[in-house]
């Protein structure tokens, strides 16, 4: 069952009509295949035109869709031989940020990313993808390990932001995020980061300070959530659609601004409608980027990261 978003109601009504006709036609001698085909084409065209004209706020809703593929889905469909590595060797394990060895095609990589979960139990276990200090310190440990073994680093970013709780602050949340960002910038091996859902604030940047930053077509990336921005500027979260428009949170805006380097297309109707195809497209794009980076020396990779971030916001 597809969970429809508010702006998808016309599509939902049309697809419900199609389902009713199919049910009514079962065991009936009347041939309605022509009518079904016409309605299915109309539904496909409506879905395509709807997603071709999404507003930034609607894209934010798509990026948060409950069925959107997360880290474990990409591990299953885009990578092989994933070996999870846990713990930060300082405090404990954080299941909001996962990582370990993996294979992308014939290439061994260190894979790190946020996991939001896909039902109530798993979302609570993974803290809705909001990393704590031990999660970012685990990411640092894995990046340093990748540097020692000469493995490229691939990150999948999907978080509304780092966990803002008191216990996280007590354990040094800001320092852990800063150190993780520093570890990305200092890597002697290629690093490709992809915003696959939400890229929120420093919690996202800590895993996305790479020389190549990709975004799925309907992902969003910003310094604060639209609701948070609206609450600050207008004192009401109801202005979130206006905030999303003003902040330029979409992949299309950010590519033009030079914040990201490449947009990975999603299936019509969003990644949640075909997670396997989405994962395969992402794997292909990441593979191409790693191929282009594989011959570069460590100093050149570090220089690329430094220059790409210094260019952002320039003339």
HELIX and SHEET records of a PDB file:
HELIX    1   1 UNK A    6  UNK A    8  5                                   3    
HELIX    2   2 UNK A    9  UNK A   25  1                                  17    
HELIX    3   3 UNK A   33  UNK A   52  1                                  20    
HELIX    4   4 UNK A   56  UNK A   63  1                                   8    
HELIX    5   5 UNK A   71  UNK A   78  1                                   8    
HELIX    6   6 UNK A  120  UNK A  125  1                                   6    
HELIX    7   7 UNK A  127  UNK A  129  5                                   3    
HELIX    8   8 UNK A  133  UNK A  149  1                                  17    
HELIX    9   9 UNK A  166  UNK A  170  1                                   5    
HELIX   10  10 UNK A  173  UNK A  186  1                                  14    
HELIX   11  11 UNK A  201  UNK A  205  1                                   5    
HELIX   12  12 UNK A  226  UNK A  233  1                                   8    
HELIX   13  13 UNK A  237  UNK A  239  5                                   3    
HELIX   14  14 UNK A  240  UNK A  247  1                                   8    
HELIX   15  15 UNK A  251  UNK A  257  1                                   7    
HELIX   16  16 UNK A  271  UNK A  273  5                                   3    
HELIX   17  17 UNK A  275  UNK A  293  1                                  19    
HELIX   18  18 UNK A  298  UNK A  311  1                                  14    
SHEET    1   A 7 UNK A  80  UNK A  84  0                                        
SHEET    2   A 7 UNK A  97  UNK A 104 -1                                        
SHEET    3   A 7 UNK A 107  UNK A 114 -1                                        
SHEET    4   A 7 UNK A 152  UNK A 159  1                                        
SHEET    5   A 7 UNK A 191  UNK A 200  1                                        
SHEET    6   A 7 UNK A 212  UNK A 216  1                                        
SHEET    7   A 7 UNK A 262  UNK A 264  1                                        
SHEET    1   B 6 UNK A  80  UNK A  84  0                                        
SHEET    2   B 6 UNK A  97  UNK A 104 -1                                        
SHEET    3   B 6 UNK A 107  UNK A 114 -1                                        
SHEET    4   B 6 UNK A 152  UNK A 159  1                                        
SHEET    5   B 6 UNK A 191  UNK A 200  1                                        
SHEET    6   B 6 UNK A 220  UNK A 222  1                                        
END                                                                             
